[in-house]
Amino acid sequence: MQTPTLIVHELSQTATLLAIRDKLDANALIEMAVEIQQIPAPTFAEEKRATFLKERFVHYGLQDVTTDDRFNVYGRWPGQRQSGPALMVSAHTDTVFPQETHLTVRSEKGRIYGPGLGDNSMGVAALLALLDTLQTYQITPEVDIWFVANSREEGLGDLGGMRAAWQKLGNRLGAAIVLEGMALGRIYRAGIAVRRLRITCTAPGGHSWLHFGQPTAIHGLIELGAQIIALTVPSQPRTTYNIGLIEGGHSVNSLATSASLYLDLRSEETAALATLEQQVLSAIDRVQRPDLSFAAEIVGDRPAGSISIYHPLVQLATATLQAIDIQPVYETGSTDANILLANGLPTVTVGITHGGNAHRLDEYIETEPTADGFWHVLLLILSTAKSLPGWQQ
């Protein structure tokens, strides 16, 4: 059996791949990323991007092009073996930015700045660049490749797009590759467990002067928040918490009748996450009292899953990064891959370029690594499609 390094090397030396490598146009990929970034796509409002991407999927000749009620877009590129397990390649379309966000981009010293450009317009653009390459060079991979532009990866989307994609395609798949715009050099082969809670405090309310000293929902919520941020969490397995949103009250001179916070809990191990969640619930019990009540609602639940660094898919990802002289960093994180890994599907998440300031208005991508990053992803997809039938034996 050929090693992953040999598979990647032999593939990269074929006449077709050499021609592709010689004519790679990173500028076209970057321009497409900017075009996608200019289409607002807050989580739960990805329809405009879905419409654009469906048109492009049809243009590039994908078969079975469809959308669903989550604004996922699907299309199949036929392989030589259409009866066996297929490969899925996906990128999420949503961003963390509200509809009204100004999406102006600017270039400076080898970087292009723009909200949502790296996370994840670059990943989505790579889907289209891959399709353009397959069509231009009339490449027929070993197995079918399902291209999926999925929604609801960010925030309270709770991976809803990928959950729907798994329901639709799961029984047809043998492996998956998830694309993130700014993760070049990193191989995410494990998904961490994530739990998100909306904790609401309620109280009778009243006037800030006349009823001073009586329970107020905001004061109660602050008291709870103080106990949460005083919690000690383990460094191994890495475990974290974050109060990301706080809302409540109706005027500055009123005792608040209702207030809530959104709490993000994460851990590399499910048991550690469960322990942390129980500590939060115990803190609620301590601060709860007559006329001050709390309710905790689960608003996000991302399952954990992983594959070994010795799995053939991880080793192919390693070999394709080494082909562009990058030594990989093996990562754990929370991506669309969580759903797939938790369901036992071999999956890695990889990137196209470097960048920074994700989820900020000054988010940026670096232009120089883009060509190498796309080459690595193309090699990974084609080598995985070539190798996948052998994994089932």
C-alpha positions as CSV (number, residue, x, y, z in Angstrom):
1,M,0.0,0.0,0.0
2,Q,1.3,3.4,-0.9
3,T,2.1,5.9,1.8
4,P,0.2,9.2,2.0
5,T,3.4,11.1,1.1
6,L,3.9,8.9,-2.0
7,I,0.3,9.3,-3.1
8,V,0.5,13.1,-2.8
9,H,3.8,13.2,-4.6
10,E,2.7,11.0,-7.5
11,L,-0.5,13.0,-7.9
12,S,1.3,16.3,-7.9
13,Q,3.6,15.1,-10.7
14,T,0.9,14.2,-13.2
15,A,0.7,16.3,-16.3
16,T,-2.7,17.8,-15.3
17,L,-1.7,18.8,-11.8
18,L,1.6,20.3,-13.1
19,A,-0.4,22.4,-15.5
20,I,-2.7,23.5,-12.8
21,R,0.1,24.4,-10.5
22,D,1.8,26.4,-13.2
23,K,-1.3,28.5,-13.9
24,L,-2.7,29.0,-10.4
25,D,-4.3,32.4,-10.1
26,A,-4.4,33.5,-6.5
27,N,-5.7,36.9,-7.5
28,A,-8.9,35.4,-9.0
29,L,-9.5,33.4,-5.7
30,I,-9.0,36.6,-3.6
31,E,-11.3,38.6,-5.9
32,M,-14.0,35.9,-5.5
33,A,-13.5,35.9,-1.7
34,V,-14.2,39.7,-1.7
35,E,-17.2,39.3,-4.0
36,I,-18.7,36.8,-1.5
37,Q,-17.7,38.9,1.5
38,Q,-19.8,41.8,0.0
39,I,-23.0,39.7,0.3
40,P,-24.2,40.1,4.0
41,A,-24.8,36.7,5.6
42,P,-25.5,36.9,9.3
43,T,-26.3,33.5,10.9
44,F,-29.9,32.6,10.1
45,A,-29.9,35.1,7.2
46,E,-27.7,33.4,4.6
47,E,-30.2,33.3,1.8
48,K,-28.6,35.9,-0.5
49,R,-25.3,34.0,-0.4
50,A,-27.1,30.7,-0.9
51,T,-28.8,32.1,-4.1
52,F,-25.4,33.4,-5.4
53,L,-23.7,30.1,-4.7
54,K,-26.5,28.0,-6.2
55,E,-26.1,29.9,-9.5
56,R,-22.3,29.3,-9.4
57,F,-22.8,25.6,-8.6
58,V,-25.0,25.3,-11.7
59,H,-22.6,27.3,-13.8
60,Y,-19.7,24.9,-13.0
61,G,-21.7,21.9,-14.0
62,L,-22.4,20.2,-10.6
63,Q,-25.1,17.6,-10.6
64,D,-28.0,17.3,-8.2
65,V,-27.8,21.0,-7.2
66,T,-30.3,21.8,-4.5
67,T,-30.9,24.0,-1.5
68,D,-32.7,23.3,1.7
69,D,-34.7,25.3,4.3
70,R,-31.5,26.1,6.2
71,F,-30.0,27.8,3.1
72,N,-27.5,25.0,2.6
73,V,-26.4,24.6,-1.1
74,Y,-25.5,21.1,-2.3
75,G,-24.0,19.8,-5.6
76,R,-22.3,16.6,-6.7
77,W,-19.2,16.3,-8.9
78,P,-19.4,12.7,-10.3
79,G,-16.5,10.4,-9.8
80,Q,-15.4,7.2,-11.5
81,R,-17.0,5.2,-8.7
82,Q,-20.5,6.5,-8.1
83,S,-21.7,3.5,-6.1
84,G,-19.2,3.7,-3.1
85,P,-18.8,6.2,-0.3
86,A,-18.3,9.8,-1.5
87,L,-16.2,12.7,-0.2
88,M,-17.8,15.9,1.1
89,V,-16.1,19.2,0.9
90,S,-17.8,22.1,2.7
91,A,-17.4,25.7,3.8
92,H,-19.8,27.7,6.0
93,T,-21.4,30.7,4.5
94,D,-22.5,32.7,7.6
95,T,-20.7,35.4,9.5
96,V,-20.9,36.9,13.0
97,F,-21.6,40.4,11.7
98,P,-25.1,42.0,11.7
99,Q,-26.9,42.8,8.4
100,E,-26.1,46.5,8.7
101,T,-22.3,46.0,9.0
102,H,-20.2,48.1,6.6
103,L,-18.4,45.6,4.5
104,T,-15.8,47.9,3.0
105,V,-12.4,46.2,2.3
106,R,-8.9,47.7,2.1
107,S,-5.5,46.5,1.1
108,E,-2.3,47.2,3.0
109,K,1.1,45.6,3.0
110,G,0.1,42.2,1.7
111,R,-3.1,42.1,3.7
112,I,-6.7,42.6,2.8
113,Y,-9.0,43.8,5.6
114,G,-12.7,43.2,5.7
115,P,-15.2,41.8,8.2
116,G,-15.9,38.1,7.4
117,L,-13.3,38.0,4.7
118,G,-11.2,35.2,6.2
119,D,-14.1,33.6,8.3
120,N,-15.3,32.4,6.0
121,S,-15.6,34.1,2.6
122,M,-12.2,32.8,1.6
123,G,-13.2,29.2,2.5
124,V,-16.4,29.6,0.4
125,A,-14.4,31.1,-2.5
126,A,-12.1,28.1,-2.4
127,L,-15.1,25.8,-3.0
128,L,-15.8,27.8,-6.2
129,A,-12.1,27.8,-7.2
130,L,-12.0,24.0,-6.8
131,L,-15.1,23.7,-9.1
132,D,-13.5,26.0,-11.7
133,T,-10.4,23.8,-11.6
134,L,-12.3,20.5,-12.0
135,Q,-14.3,21.9,-14.9
136,T,-11.5,23.6,-16.7
137,Y,-9.2,20.6,-16.6
138,Q,-12.1,18.0,-16.9
139,I,-10.9,16.1,-13.8
140,T,-12.9,13.0,-12.8
141,P,-11.9,12.0,-9.3
142,E,-12.0,8.4,-8.1
143,V,-15.2,9.0,-6.1
144,D,-18.1,11.4,-6.1
145,I,-17.4,14.7,-4.4
146,W,-20.3,16.5,-2.7
147,F,-19.7,20.2,-2.5
148,V,-21.7,21.9,0.4
149,A,-22.0,25.6,1.2
150,N,-23.6,25.3,4.6
151,S,-25.2,27.8,6.9
152,R,-25.4,28.3,10.7
153,E,-21.8,27.5,11.8
154,E,-21.4,30.6,13.9
155,G,-22.8,31.6,17.3
156,L,-26.3,30.5,18.1
157,G,-26.5,28.7,14.7
158,D,-25.4,25.6,16.7
159,L,-24.0,24.0,13.5
160,G,-27.6,23.7,12.3
161,G,-26.5,23.8,8.6
162,M,-24.1,20.9,9.0
163,R,-26.6,18.9,11.1
164,A,-29.0,19.2,8.1
165,A,-26.2,18.3,5.7
166,W,-25.4,15.2,7.7
167,Q,-29.1,14.1,7.7
168,K,-29.2,14.5,3.9
169,L,-25.8,13.0,2.9
170,G,-24.5,11.1,5.9
171,N,-25.2,7.6,4.5
172,R,-23.4,8.4,1.3
173,L,-20.2,9.7,2.8
174,G,-16.8,8.1,3.6
175,A,-14.9,11.2,4.6
176,A,-15.2,15.0,4.7
177,I,-12.9,18.0,4.4
178,V,-14.1,21.3,6.0
179,L,-12.6,24.6,4.6
180,E,-11.9,27.6,6.8
181,G,-10.3,30.6,5.3
182,M,-7.6,31.4,7.8
183,A,-6.5,28.0,9.1
184,L,-3.5,27.3,6.7
185,G,-1.0,25.1,8.4
186,R,-3.4,23.7,10.9
187,I,-5.2,20.4,10.8
188,Y,-8.2,20.2,13.0
189,R,-8.8,16.5,13.6
190,A,-10.8,16.8,16.9
191,G,-13.9,18.7,17.8
192,I,-14.2,20.0,21.3
193,A,-17.5,19.7,23.3
194,V,-19.4,23.0,23.5
195,R,-22.5,23.9,25.6
196,R,-24.2,27.3,25.5
197,L,-26.7,28.5,28.0
198,R,-29.1,31.4,28.2
199,I,-29.5,32.2,31.9
200,T,-32.4,34.4,32.7
201,C,-33.0,36.1,36.1
202,T,-36.4,37.5,37.0
203,A,-37.6,39.8,39.9
204,P,-40.6,41.8,40.8
205,G,-39.1,45.1,39.7
206,G,-39.8,48.6,41.1
207,H,-38.5,52.2,41.4
208,S,-34.8,52.7,41.9
209,W,-35.4,55.1,44.8
210,L,-38.7,54.0,46.3
211,H,-37.8,50.3,46.3
212,F,-34.1,50.4,46.8
213,G,-32.8,47.2,48.5
214,Q,-35.4,45.0,46.9
215,P,-34.3,42.2,44.4
216,T,-33.5,43.4,40.9
217,A,-32.8,41.0,38.0
218,I,-29.7,42.8,36.8
219,H,-28.1,42.9,40.3
220,G,-28.9,39.2,40.6
221,L,-27.4,38.4,37.2
222,I,-24.2,40.4,38.1
223,E,-24.0,38.4,41.3
224,L,-24.2,35.1,39.4
225,G,-21.7,36.4,36.8
226,A,-19.2,37.1,39.5
227,Q,-19.5,33.6,40.8
228,I,-19.1,32.2,37.3
229,I,-15.9,34.1,36.5
230,A,-14.4,33.1,39.9
231,L,-14.7,29.4,38.9
232,T,-11.4,27.5,38.4
233,V,-11.2,25.3,35.4
234,P,-8.6,22.7,34.4
235,S,-5.9,23.4,32.0
236,Q,-5.8,19.7,31.1
237,P,-8.2,18.9,29.5
238,R,-8.4,22.5,28.3
239,T,-11.7,23.9,29.5
240,T,-13.0,27.5,29.2
241,Y,-16.0,29.7,29.8
242,N,-17.1,33.0,28.5
243,I,-20.1,35.3,29.2
244,G,-20.6,36.7,25.7
245,L,-23.8,38.6,25.9
246,I,-25.8,40.4,28.6
247,E,-29.2,42.0,28.2
248,G,-32.0,43.2,30.4
249,G,-33.8,46.1,32.2
250,H,-36.0,48.8,30.7
251,S,-34.8,52.1,32.2
252,V,-31.9,53.5,34.3
253,N,-34.2,54.3,37.2
254,S,-36.1,51.0,37.4
255,L,-35.3,47.8,39.2
256,A,-35.0,45.3,36.4
257,T,-37.7,42.7,36.2
258,S,-35.7,40.5,33.8
259,A,-32.1,40.1,32.7
260,S,-30.2,37.4,30.9
261,L,-26.7,36.4,29.9
262,Y,-25.4,34.0,27.3
263,L,-22.7,31.6,28.6
264,D,-20.3,29.7,26.4
265,L,-18.7,26.5,28.0
266,R,-16.1,24.5,26.2
267,S,-13.8,21.5,26.9
268,E,-11.7,19.0,25.1
269,E,-13.4,16.3,27.1
270,T,-17.2,15.8,27.5
271,A,-16.9,14.8,31.2
272,A,-15.0,18.0,32.1
273,L,-17.6,20.1,30.3
274,A,-20.4,18.4,32.3
275,T,-18.5,19.2,35.5
276,L,-18.2,22.8,34.6
277,E,-21.9,23.0,33.7
278,Q,-22.8,21.5,37.0
279,Q,-20.7,24.1,38.8
280,V,-22.6,26.9,37.0
281,L,-25.9,25.3,38.0
282,S,-24.7,25.1,41.6
283,A,-23.8,28.8,41.4
284,I,-27.4,29.5,40.3
285,D,-28.7,27.6,43.3
286,R,-26.5,29.7,45.6
287,V,-27.8,33.1,44.4
288,Q,-31.4,32.1,43.9
289,R,-33.8,33.3,46.7
290,P,-37.4,34.5,47.2
291,D,-38.4,37.1,44.6
292,L,-35.2,36.4,42.6
293,S,-35.4,33.4,40.3
294,F,-33.2,31.9,37.6
295,A,-33.8,29.7,34.6
296,A,-31.1,28.1,32.4
297,E,-32.0,27.3,28.8
298,I,-29.7,25.3,26.5
299,V,-29.2,27.3,23.3
300,G,-26.2,25.4,21.9
301,D,-24.8,21.9,22.2
302,R,-21.9,21.0,20.0
303,P,-20.8,17.3,20.3
304,A,-17.2,16.2,20.6
305,G,-15.4,13.7,18.3
306,S,-12.0,13.0,16.9
307,I,-9.8,10.9,14.7
308,S,-6.2,9.8,15.3
309,I,-3.3,11.8,13.9
310,Y,-2.4,8.4,12.3
311,H,-5.7,8.2,10.3
312,P,-5.1,8.2,6.6
313,L,-7.0,11.4,6.1
314,V,-4.9,13.3,8.7
315,Q,-1.8,11.8,7.1
316,L,-2.8,13.0,3.7
317,A,-3.5,16.5,5.1
318,T,0.0,16.3,6.6
319,A,1.6,15.3,3.3
320,T,-0.1,18.0,1.3
321,L,1.0,20.7,3.8
322,Q,4.6,19.3,3.7
323,A,4.3,19.6,-0.1
324,I,4.2,23.4,0.3
325,D,7.0,23.3,3.0
326,I,4.6,23.7,6.0
327,Q,4.9,21.5,9.0
328,P,1.4,21.1,10.3
329,V,0.0,21.9,13.7
330,Y,-2.6,19.4,14.9
331,E,-5.5,21.2,16.5
332,T,-8.7,20.7,18.4
333,G,-11.5,23.2,18.0
334,S,-15.2,23.9,17.4
335,T,-16.1,23.8,13.7
336,D,-18.7,22.2,11.4
337,A,-16.5,19.0,11.7
338,N,-17.8,18.4,15.2
339,I,-21.1,17.1,13.8
340,L,-19.4,14.8,11.4
341,L,-16.7,13.5,13.8
342,A,-19.3,12.9,16.5
343,N,-21.2,10.7,14.0
344,G,-18.0,8.7,13.2
345,L,-17.2,10.3,9.8
346,P,-13.4,10.8,9.3
347,T,-13.1,14.6,8.9
348,V,-10.5,17.3,9.0
349,T,-10.7,21.0,8.9
350,V,-8.0,22.9,7.0
351,G,-7.3,26.4,5.7
352,I,-6.5,28.4,2.6
353,T,-4.3,31.2,3.9
354,H,-3.1,33.0,7.1
355,G,-5.0,35.9,8.6
356,G,-6.1,37.4,11.9
357,N,-8.6,39.4,14.0
358,A,-11.4,36.9,13.3
359,H,-14.8,38.2,14.3
360,R,-13.6,41.8,14.4
361,L,-14.2,44.6,11.9
362,D,-10.5,44.7,11.1
363,E,-10.3,41.0,10.2
364,Y,-7.7,40.3,7.5
365,I,-6.3,37.7,5.2
366,E,-2.7,37.5,3.9
367,T,-2.5,37.4,0.1
368,E,0.9,35.8,-0.4
369,P,0.2,32.3,1.0
370,T,-3.1,32.0,-0.9
371,A,-1.8,30.1,-4.0
372,D,0.1,27.6,-1.9
373,G,-2.9,27.2,0.4
374,F,-5.2,26.4,-2.5
375,W,-2.7,24.0,-4.0
376,H,-2.6,22.1,-0.7
377,V,-6.4,21.9,-0.5
378,L,-6.6,20.7,-4.1
379,L,-4.0,18.0,-3.5
380,L,-5.8,17.0,-0.3
381,I,-9.2,16.6,-2.0
382,L,-7.9,14.7,-5.0
383,S,-5.6,12.4,-3.0
384,T,-8.4,11.7,-0.5
385,A,-10.8,10.9,-3.4
386,K,-8.1,8.5,-4.7
387,S,-7.5,6.8,-1.4
388,L,-11.0,6.7,0.0
389,P,-12.1,3.4,-1.7
390,G,-9.2,1.6,0.0
391,W,-10.3,2.7,3.5
392,Q,-13.5,0.7,3.2
393,Q,-11.7,-2.6,2.6
